[in-house]
Amino acid sequence: MVALGLATPVVAQDNLVGRSGFETACAVCHGASGQGDGEFADVLTVRPPDLTKLSAANDGEFPYLKVFQVVDGRTTMRAHGTSAMPIWGDYFTREIGGSAGQFGTELLVRARIVALVDYVQSLQK
């Protein structure tokens, strides 16, 4: 049986899909190293968090589901307005289009988000 890799952090260099997604969708705000020092960080009203310290801020455990939901953006409650971060689940859905059908598109979107979150997990200090 093959594990999906969710139980153990992946090595950043091995996760090309996650790294590429991070460079495309995240680095402009969070910085190439994930420390919140991207080129847009200074012009945002809410400073991007240092993604390398998520485990440290959660008693040494990476908050995988919470990070997934923040990146996805479609599954979190927005009772107090919109998120400061773009909803990447919607973006990835539009990018993939309808070529894979409704369920296939959703699987592809979730796979991209899993790869991205795995990459963020690999950045932990």
VENCOR-V285887 format. One record per pair of residues at least 6 apart in sequence whose ideal C-beta (glycine too) atoms are under 7 Angstrom apart, sorted by the first residue. I is the first residue (numbers start at 1). GAP is how many residues later the second one is. D is the distance in whole Angstrom. If there is no record, write none. Layout:
((I	GAP	D) (I	GAP	D))
This chain:
((5	113	6) (9	112	5) (9	113	5) (10	108	5) (10	112	5) (11	111	6) (12	7	6) (12	107	6) (12	110	4) (12	111	7) (15	100	6) (15	103	6) (15	104	5) (15	107	7) (17	95	7) (17	98	4) (18	97	4) (18	98	5) (18	100	5) (18	101	3) (19	100	5) (21	91	6) (21	94	6) (21	95	4) (22	94	6) (22	97	5) (25	63	6) (27	11	6) (28	10	5) (28	11	6) (28	12	5) (29	9	4) (29	11	5) (29	12	6) (29	15	7) (29	19	4) (30	6	6) (30	8	5) (30	18	5) (30	21	5) (31	6	4) (31	7	4) (33	19	7) (34	17	4) (34	18	5) (34	86	7) (34	89	4) (35	15	5) (35	17	6) (36	11	6) (36	12	4) (36	13	6) (36	14	5) (38	10	6) (41	6	6) (41	7	5) (46	38	4) (51	69	5) (51	72	6) (52	71	5) (52	72	6) (52	73	5) (53	72	7) (54	8	6) (54	9	6) (54	13	7) (54	70	7) (55	6	6) (55	7	5) (55	69	4) (56	69	7) (62	59	5) (62	62	6) (64	53	6) (64	57	7) (67	50	5) (67	53	6) (68	45	6) (68	49	5) (69	6	5) (69	7	5) (70	6	7) (70	15	7) (71	17	5) (71	42	5) (71	45	6) (71	46	6) (72	16	7) (72	17	4) (72	41	5) (73	10	6) (73	12	7) (73	14	3) (73	15	6) (73	16	5) (73	17	7) (74	13	6) (74	15	4) (74	16	6) (88	25	7) (89	20	6) (89	24	7) (92	17	4) (92	20	5) (93	12	6) (93	16	5) (96	9	5) (96	12	5) (96	13	6) (98	7	7) (100	8	6))
